[in-house]
Amino acid sequence: MNAPIEPHRFTLEPFEAHRFANLCGQLDAHLRLIEQRLEIEIRNRGNQFELIGEPGHTHSAELLLRRLYRETKATELSPNMVHLFLQESAVEDLDNPAAQEVAVALRTRKGMIRPRGANQQKYVKAILANDINFGIGPAGTGKTYLAVACAVDALEREQVRRILLVRPAVEAGEKLGFLPGDLAQKIDPYLRPLYDALYEMLGFEHVAKLIERQVIEIAPLAYMRGRTLNNSFIILDESQNTTTEQMKMFLTRIGFGSTAVITGDITQVDLPRGTQPGLAHVMEVLSDVPGISFTHFKPKDVVRHPLVQRIVEAYERYDGLHASQQRGNRHDG
């Protein structure tokens, strides 16, 4: 018979009632989140804790609870914040040696940005090490935000002279022809997530000055043809909406001293029916080419509201079931 697992015990000091209530959350909601994610049981009497579960998981939970308790000095915790901290304690990463490597951080004018969890760390390290990088996965995994952070960091360190933000002019159910202005103005609203990240990292006024000086350039994908981009940090967002020809055209624009990050979600393609997405195609063509990195994000990497993660997982399960049913129907036929 297997011996029972010895409970992991520790005490949080100093005990302050209001901070402790903040840590636990309403009706211990924060503790329940940690239990569910790390697959452990949390028992406590006051500030004395007893954790029951796999030793690696209980040790991670203690580190997380101590960190959250420090946060309660100046921060009112919420379930959403606890969820974000849990991204750094994902069960899948607890026994992974790569997760124990030295963490990277990115410098911006508004402070340091630290990737959350092993997969985001891997993504940023890949961008720092390779000239062309792909970040592929569902919404909310930080792939675009971290690409912008890497671009800002490179600009602040004077490793590049400019940042280019590129996006294809295809959107779900939207017809750009009905929007006012030229193509650059039409696509401008769709670059809002990139703008928001830049404003957060550099400040509104500084971003406006950099755009005016063309240090930051907003470029619809159609405008990239014929250009060679040297000493630049180029981000192609929503790349699942490129055709194979557009993807090849974009990748062959990369010049000396440049870094490119291509982000996208292959489950959210808005191209006309029958058009092969450039992102799915390039994953096959360039998978073994040296100097090019591919980072695949999963629903567990979502860093938005916890419900977003559950929604992504539900769609993933539904699509998988639907695909298997279709295969079964073809087989029966």
GIKA-V814178 format. One record per pair of residues at least 4 apart in sequence whose ideal C-beta (glycine too) atoms are under 6 Angstrom apart, sorted by the first residue. I is the first residue (numbers start at 1). J is the second residue. D is the distance in Angstrom with one decimal. If there is no record, write none. Layout:
BEGIN
i = <I | I>
j = <J | J>
d = <D | D>
END
This chain:
BEGIN
i = <7 | 7 | 8 | 8 | 9 | 10 | 10 | 11 | 11 | 12 | 12 | 15 | 19 | 22 | 22 | 23 | 23 | 23 | 24 | 24 | 24 | 25 | 25 | 28 | 29 | 30 | 31 | 33 | 34 | 34 | 35 | 35 | 37 | 38 | 38 | 40 | 40 | 40 | 40 | 40 | 41 | 42 | 43 | 44 | 51 | 51 | 53 | 53 | 56 | 56 | 60 | 60 | 64 | 71 | 77 | 80 | 83 | 84 | 87 | 87 | 87 | 88 | 88 | 90 | 90 | 93 | 93 | 99 | 104 | 104 | 105 | 105 | 106 | 106 | 106 | 107 | 107 | 108 | 108 | 109 | 110 | 113 | 115 | 115 | 115 | 116 | 116 | 119 | 120 | 122 | 123 | 123 | 124 | 126 | 126 | 126 | 126 | 127 | 127 | 127 | 130 | 130 | 131 | 131 | 132 | 132 | 133 | 133 | 134 | 134 | 135 | 135 | 135 | 136 | 137 | 137 | 138 | 138 | 140 | 140 | 140 | 141 | 141 | 141 | 142 | 142 | 143 | 143 | 144 | 144 | 144 | 145 | 147 | 147 | 147 | 148 | 151 | 151 | 152 | 154 | 154 | 154 | 155 | 155 | 160 | 160 | 160 | 161 | 162 | 162 | 163 | 163 | 164 | 164 | 164 | 164 | 165 | 165 | 165 | 165 | 166 | 166 | 166 | 167 | 167 | 167 | 167 | 168 | 168 | 168 | 169 | 169 | 169 | 170 | 170 | 171 | 172 | 176 | 179 | 181 | 181 | 183 | 187 | 191 | 191 | 198 | 198 | 199 | 199 | 202 | 202 | 210 | 210 | 211 | 219 | 221 | 224 | 224 | 225 | 227 | 228 | 229 | 229 | 229 | 229 | 230 | 230 | 230 | 231 | 232 | 233 | 234 | 235 | 236 | 236 | 237 | 239 | 239 | 239 | 240 | 240 | 240 | 240 | 240 | 240 | 240 | 241 | 241 | 242 | 242 | 242 | 243 | 243 | 244 | 244 | 244 | 246 | 247 | 247 | 254 | 254 | 264 | 266 | 266 | 269 | 271 | 271 | 276 | 278 | 282 | 286 | 297 | 299 | 299 | 299 | 302 | 302 | 304>
j = <50 | 52 | 51 | 58 | 50 | 49 | 62 | 47 | 48 | 47 | 69 | 47 | 72 | 72 | 77 | 68 | 69 | 72 | 28 | 30 | 31 | 29 | 30 | 32 | 79 | 82 | 42 | 82 | 38 | 61 | 40 | 42 | 86 | 57 | 61 | 51 | 53 | 57 | 58 | 61 | 52 | 51 | 50 | 49 | 58 | 61 | 57 | 58 | 94 | 95 | 89 | 94 | 89 | 75 | 81 | 305 | 306 | 303 | 116 | 117 | 303 | 116 | 117 | 117 | 300 | 99 | 118 | 118 | 124 | 125 | 112 | 114 | 113 | 149 | 153 | 153 | 156 | 152 | 201 | 202 | 201 | 149 | 120 | 121 | 124 | 120 | 303 | 301 | 142 | 295 | 135 | 295 | 146 | 130 | 133 | 293 | 295 | 133 | 150 | 261 | 291 | 293 | 259 | 291 | 260 | 292 | 261 | 293 | 262 | 294 | 143 | 263 | 295 | 296 | 141 | 297 | 265 | 312 | 302 | 304 | 308 | 297 | 301 | 302 | 146 | 303 | 263 | 297 | 193 | 237 | 263 | 197 | 235 | 261 | 263 | 197 | 163 | 233 | 201 | 159 | 160 | 233 | 160 | 163 | 231 | 232 | 233 | 231 | 215 | 232 | 216 | 233 | 217 | 219 | 232 | 234 | 191 | 194 | 218 | 235 | 219 | 221 | 236 | 190 | 191 | 237 | 238 | 221 | 241 | 242 | 176 | 187 | 220 | 241 | 270 | 190 | 270 | 186 | 186 | 185 | 186 | 220 | 220 | 195 | 218 | 202 | 207 | 204 | 207 | 206 | 207 | 215 | 216 | 216 | 223 | 246 | 250 | 253 | 249 | 253 | 255 | 234 | 253 | 255 | 258 | 255 | 256 | 257 | 257 | 258 | 259 | 260 | 261 | 250 | 262 | 263 | 262 | 264 | 279 | 264 | 265 | 266 | 268 | 269 | 277 | 279 | 270 | 271 | 246 | 247 | 278 | 275 | 278 | 276 | 278 | 281 | 278 | 278 | 282 | 258 | 260 | 279 | 279 | 280 | 277 | 275 | 277 | 281 | 282 | 286 | 292 | 301 | 309 | 312 | 313 | 308 | 309 | 308>
d = <4.7 | 5.3 | 4.3 | 3.8 | 5.3 | 5.5 | 5.3 | 5.7 | 5.2 | 4.4 | 5.2 | 4.3 | 4.1 | 4.4 | 5.4 | 5.7 | 5.3 | 5.4 | 4.9 | 5.8 | 5.5 | 3.9 | 3.4 | 5.9 | 5.7 | 4.8 | 4.9 | 5.2 | 5.8 | 5.8 | 5.8 | 5.4 | 4.9 | 4.7 | 5.2 | 5.5 | 3.2 | 5.2 | 5.6 | 5.7 | 4.3 | 5.8 | 4.4 | 4.7 | 4.0 | 5.5 | 4.8 | 5.1 | 4.6 | 5.7 | 4.8 | 5.4 | 5.1 | 4.8 | 5.3 | 5.9 | 4.7 | 5.8 | 4.2 | 4.5 | 5.6 | 5.3 | 5.4 | 5.6 | 5.8 | 4.0 | 4.3 | 4.0 | 5.3 | 5.9 | 4.7 | 4.8 | 4.5 | 4.5 | 4.2 | 5.3 | 5.7 | 4.9 | 3.9 | 5.1 | 5.5 | 4.6 | 3.5 | 4.9 | 4.9 | 5.3 | 5.8 | 5.1 | 5.6 | 6.0 | 5.8 | 4.2 | 5.8 | 5.7 | 5.4 | 3.7 | 5.8 | 4.8 | 4.8 | 5.9 | 5.6 | 4.5 | 5.8 | 5.6 | 4.9 | 4.6 | 4.9 | 4.6 | 5.0 | 4.7 | 3.5 | 4.5 | 5.2 | 5.3 | 4.7 | 2.6 | 5.6 | 4.5 | 4.2 | 3.8 | 4.8 | 3.8 | 4.3 | 5.6 | 5.0 | 5.3 | 4.6 | 6.0 | 5.9 | 5.5 | 5.0 | 5.1 | 5.0 | 4.1 | 5.9 | 4.0 | 4.7 | 4.1 | 4.8 | 4.3 | 4.7 | 5.1 | 5.8 | 5.9 | 5.5 | 5.7 | 4.6 | 4.5 | 5.0 | 5.2 | 4.9 | 5.0 | 4.9 | 5.5 | 5.6 | 4.5 | 5.8 | 4.8 | 5.4 | 5.5 | 5.0 | 5.5 | 4.7 | 5.9 | 5.7 | 4.9 | 5.4 | 4.6 | 4.5 | 5.1 | 5.4 | 5.2 | 5.5 | 4.1 | 5.2 | 5.9 | 4.7 | 4.6 | 4.5 | 2.9 | 5.7 | 5.3 | 4.6 | 5.9 | 5.9 | 5.6 | 4.8 | 5.1 | 5.7 | 4.7 | 5.1 | 4.2 | 4.4 | 4.9 | 5.0 | 5.9 | 5.8 | 5.4 | 5.9 | 5.5 | 4.6 | 5.9 | 5.3 | 5.0 | 5.4 | 3.7 | 5.1 | 5.6 | 4.1 | 4.7 | 5.2 | 4.5 | 5.1 | 5.8 | 4.6 | 5.4 | 4.7 | 3.8 | 4.8 | 4.0 | 5.7 | 5.4 | 6.0 | 4.9 | 5.3 | 4.6 | 5.3 | 5.9 | 4.1 | 4.7 | 3.7 | 6.0 | 5.4 | 5.5 | 4.8 | 4.6 | 5.6 | 3.0 | 5.2 | 5.2 | 5.3 | 4.6 | 5.8 | 5.4 | 5.0 | 4.2 | 6.0 | 5.7 | 5.9 | 5.4 | 5.3 | 4.4 | 5.4 | 4.3 | 4.5 | 5.3 | 4.0 | 4.2>
END
